Amino acid sequence: MAGLEPNPYDEVLYPGCPFSQTHPDRLATLATLFGMKPAAVENCRVLELGCGDGGNLIPMAFGLPGSEFVGIDLAARPIRSGQALVEALGLKNITLRPLDIMQISSDLGRFDYIIAHGLYSWVPPAVQDKILAICKANLAPQGVAYVSYNTYPGGHLRNLVREMMLFHVRDLTEPEQRIQQARALIKFLAESQAEPDPYRAFLKKELERITQYREAALYHDDLAEINSPVYFYRFIEQATRHQLQYLAEAHLFEIQMGIFPPHVAEELNQLTDNMVVKEQYMDFLKCRRFRQTLLCHQDIDAETRANSRFLCSLTSPLDFSPARH
Ligand SMILES: C[S@@+](CC[C@H](N)C(=O)[O-])C[C@H]1O[C@@H](n2cnc3c(N)ncnc32)[C@H](O)[C@@H]1O
């Protein structure tokens, strides 16, 4: 596509798929629980940054014909494949565009829901900042932005394995060889540990993860040139600089304390009533690696914060499953 450099996502395709936690229905439900008045999902505008081949966005457009969807990606090849599917399905409510996020301006308009999944941790700091700038400038007043990212402290564990793999494949350029050799190294390390110590247990767990991982995902996620986790509190500091505030996690159970013994919630509640600080401690407790954070405009009223404090203080997860008899 004219004007765009070839990039690794053109070379090795990253097959997209639907992520239910990014669906406007999920985002609207959470926003409502937290006191907002989000746009009706049947008649809304959705923007996805780094949409790849549209594997997430096209099913949404298919299921919500009254809403409008725009997907942006730097890689031309996946965008072309998504456009072919849109054409074949005859969808008129979705546009997939080959475009650098850095080129997005307010001309693109306002969106009720903005999604950036699997993007933030794999781009340079200037692009990370631009993602949050778009979440501010292009978000409707009651809009919700979803941004996922790798986080610390769990990111240190993932980095431990990533750095060893990167060293091992440093002279290899062929994607298939890089993938195969990265897996071979972790297998060798895991199977060479004589002592049943925590390092052996850790390597075995990582081997399991890396073996189950799709090849394209291992290539683009763990073996990528950039893969920068961030502490949650740092991410929120950056969002705050863009006049955005923390709303919730896309998986509600992640912000509740029901998975811990009751004394844990009590001690955390005594330590702080600042939700962001509490969430940071929860990442320490869980050794968390990945977050799927929802943001909204900073001027969303205090009722939202009050509701979120209430929901987070619940010590057992809310259960939305149908009643069993
Ligand atoms: C790890 S993939 C994630 C794709 C998809 N969101 C998913 O989770 O399956 C990251 C995507 O971001 C795109 N990307 C990276 N930098 C970009 C930029 N500056 N502008 C637009 N897209 C970008 C890549 O081309 C790639 O398709």
PDBQT file of the ligand as one rigid body, heavy atoms in Angstrom, charges set to zero:
ROOT
HETATM    1  C1  LIG A 401       0.205  -7.882  18.200  1.00  0.00    +0.000 C 
HETATM    2  S1  LIG A 401      -0.721  -7.290  16.831  1.00  0.00    +0.000 S 
HETATM    3  C2  LIG A 401      -2.329  -7.282  17.505  1.00  0.00    +0.000 C 
HETATM    4  C3  LIG A 401      -3.395  -7.394  16.473  1.00  0.00    +0.000 C 
HETATM    5  C4  LIG A 401      -4.811  -7.514  17.064  1.00  0.00    +0.000 C 
HETATM    6  N1  LIG A 401      -5.191  -6.307  17.749  1.00  0.00    +0.000 N 
HETATM    7  C5  LIG A 401      -4.882  -8.716  17.985  1.00  0.00    +0.000 C 
HETATM    8  O1  LIG A 401      -4.756  -8.547  19.215  1.00  0.00    +0.000 OA
HETATM    9  O2  LIG A 401      -5.041  -9.849  17.492  1.00  0.00    +0.000 OA
HETATM   10  C6  LIG A 401      -0.339  -5.539  16.763  1.00  0.00    +0.000 C 
HETATM   11  C7  LIG A 401      -0.912  -4.835  15.539  1.00  0.00    +0.000 C 
HETATM   12  O3  LIG A 401      -0.655  -3.436  15.672  1.00  0.00    +0.000 OA
HETATM   13  C8  LIG A 401      -0.279  -2.919  14.407  1.00  0.00    +0.000 C 
HETATM   14  N2  LIG A 401       0.504  -1.685  14.593  1.00  0.00    +0.000 N 
HETATM   15  C9  LIG A 401       1.717  -1.539  15.178  1.00  0.00    +0.000 A 
HETATM   16  N3  LIG A 401       2.114  -0.250  15.141  1.00  0.00    +0.000 NA
HETATM   17  C10 LIG A 401       1.129   0.442  14.514  1.00  0.00    +0.000 A 
HETATM   18  C11 LIG A 401       0.956   1.811  14.150  1.00  0.00    +0.000 A 
HETATM   19  N4  LIG A 401       1.885   2.726  14.430  1.00  0.00    +0.000 N 
HETATM   20  N5  LIG A 401      -0.176   2.168  13.506  1.00  0.00    +0.000 NA
HETATM   21  C12 LIG A 401      -1.149   1.232  13.226  1.00  0.00    +0.000 A 
HETATM   22  N6  LIG A 401      -1.022  -0.072  13.536  1.00  0.00    +0.000 NA
HETATM   23  C13 LIG A 401       0.097  -0.468  14.169  1.00  0.00    +0.000 A 
HETATM   24  C14 LIG A 401       0.537  -4.050  13.781  1.00  0.00    +0.000 C 
HETATM   25  O4  LIG A 401       0.635  -3.912  12.388  1.00  0.00    +0.000 OA
HETATM   26  C15 LIG A 401      -0.255  -5.275  14.234  1.00  0.00    +0.000 C 
HETATM   27  O5  LIG A 401      -1.247  -5.633  13.306  1.00  0.00    +0.000 OA
ENDROOT
TORSDOF 0
